[in-house]
């Protein structure tokens, strides 16, 4: 039995994650740590085909003009 008002909601498919940096392995048994990059890091090949390997700008769209609908805490 479907969950009322949950299973019939439209959702955009996730094509991957866009990151602000990458993990660096210092070696010597030390833990990896994050390092910022001057570009976005995209892992999905389909996203890279559109924006390139090292995009610095991304065109985004929100599903609504109301921030409470998609960015609520």
DRENLOFI-111197 format. One line per 10 residues: number of its first residue (from 1); their letters; for each residue x, z, y of N, C-alpha, C. Coordinates in steps of 0.05 Angstrom, whole numbers, plus 5000, padded with zeros to 4 digits. Last residue first. Example, Ala and Ser with C-alpha at 12.3 -4.5 7.8 and 13.67 -1.06 7.14 Angstrom:
2) sa) 5257 5142 4955 5273 5143 4979 5258 5157 5001 | 5264 5156 4886 5246 5156 4910 5264 5156 4934 .
END
This chain:
73) xxxxxxxxxx) 5298 5145 5476 5315 5163 5462 5300 5180 5443 | 5285 5075 5484 5277 5103 5485 5295 5120 5468 | 5290 5020 5490 5314 5037 5495 5306 5067 5497 | 5243 4992 5484 5265 4985 5466 5289 5004 5470 | 5204 5015 5517 5195 5002 5492 5219 4997 5473 | 5227 5030 5564 5218 5051 5546 5210 5040 5518 | 5235 4984 5594 5258 4996 5579 5249 5017 5559 | 5195 4929 5596 5193 4958 5597 5215 4971 5581 | 5198 4876 5587 5209 4885 5612 5209 4916 5614 | 5218 4858 5520 5198 4866 5539 5212 4875 5565 .
63) xxxxxxxxxx) 5262 4842 5489 5235 4834 5480 5213 4841 5500 | 5316 4816 5527 5302 4839 5516 5273 4831 5509 | 5372 4775 5516 5344 4777 5525 5331 4801 5512 | 5437 4753 5537 5419 4769 5521 5391 4769 5533 | 5497 4722 5534 5470 4718 5545 5451 4734 5526 | 5560 4750 5548 5539 4744 5528 5513 4741 5542 | 5629 4741 5559 5602 4743 5570 5582 4735 5548 | 5673 4735 5528 5674 4756 5549 5647 4760 5563 | 5687 4721 5460 5670 4718 5483 5673 4742 5503 | 5726 4695 5420 5731 4718 5438 5713 4716 5463 .
53) xxxxxxxxxx) 5704 4652 5392 5717 4673 5377 5721 4698 5394 | 5636 4631 5412 5665 4629 5410 5677 4653 5396 | 5580 4631 5413 5594 4644 5435 5624 4641 5434 | 5565 4600 5366 5551 4598 5392 5568 4607 5415 | 5599 4615 5326 5595 4587 5331 5582 4582 5358 | 5593 4671 5325 5618 4659 5336 5615 4629 5342 | 5544 4674 5300 5546 4683 5328 5571 4671 5341 | 5557 4656 5250 5537 4641 5265 5538 4649 5295 | 5594 4694 5232 5603 4667 5237 5583 4651 5254 | 5599 4760 5255 5582 4740 5242 5590 4712 5251 .
43) xxxxxxxxxx) 5631 4792 5287 5639 4787 5259 5623 4764 5247 | 5658 4797 5351 5634 4789 5335 5644 4781 5307 | 5677 4834 5404 5685 4828 5377 5660 4822 5361 | 5687 4815 5472 5670 4826 5451 5680 4817 5424 | 5750 4829 5505 5728 4812 5497 5711 4826 5477 | 5793 4862 5510 5783 4850 5535 5759 4831 5530 | 5782 4920 5470 5792 4893 5473 5780 4881 5499 | 5801 4987 5452 5784 4969 5467 5798 4941 5469 | 5807 5016 5389 5821 5005 5412 5803 4985 5426 | 5800 5073 5346 5789 5050 5360 5806 5042 5384 .
33) xxxxxxxxxx) 5843 5086 5290 5831 5094 5314 5820 5069 5329 | 5857 5111 5223 5853 5089 5242 5838 5099 5267 | 5903 5165 5209 5876 5154 5210 5874 5131 5229 | 5966 5156 5176 5949 5166 5198 5922 5152 5197 | 6001 5135 5138 5981 5155 5129 5964 5166 5151 | 6030 5095 5163 6043 5122 5159 6023 5143 5150 | 5984 5062 5209 6003 5063 5186 6014 5092 5183 | 5947 5053 5247 5974 5059 5256 5994 5061 5233 | 5899 5006 5252 5911 5023 5231 5940 5028 5239 | 5846 5002 5296 5874 4997 5292 5885 5016 5272 .
23) xxxxxxxxxx) 5784 4971 5305 5799 4994 5294 5827 4985 5289 | 5762 4943 5368 5768 4941 5340 5783 4966 5331 | 5707 4933 5415 5735 4936 5408 5739 4934 5378 | 5654 4929 5421 5670 4928 5445 5700 4931 5440 | 5614 4885 5378 5629 4909 5384 5646 4906 5409 | 5555 4867 5351 5574 4859 5372 5588 4885 5380 | 5532 4853 5285 5538 4872 5307 5558 4860 5326 | 5481 4808 5262 5507 4821 5261 5510 4840 5284 | 5431 4790 5267 5451 4770 5258 5478 4782 5256 | 5369 4814 5252 5396 4822 5261 5416 4802 5249 .
13) xxxxxxxxxx) 5308 4785 5275 5328 4789 5254 5355 4797 5265 | 5258 4822 5309 5278 4801 5310 5299 4806 5287 | 5194 4838 5284 5221 4846 5290 5240 4822 5291 | 5126 4856 5290 5146 4834 5290 5173 4846 5298 | 5090 4897 5246 5104 4894 5271 5125 4872 5269 | 5065 4910 5199 5056 4886 5212 5069 4882 5239 | 5084 4959 5181 5092 4935 5166 5083 4909 5179 | 5060 4994 5218 5089 4992 5215 5097 4966 5202 | 5005 4999 5218 5018 4995 5244 5049 4994 5242 | 5005 5031 5156 4989 5020 5178 5006 5020 5203 .
3) xxx) 5044 5009 5103 5041 5030 5123 5027 5018 5147 | 5014 4981 5044 5030 4980 5068 5025 5003 5087 | 5017 5000 4976 5000 5000 5000 5018 5000 5025 .
END
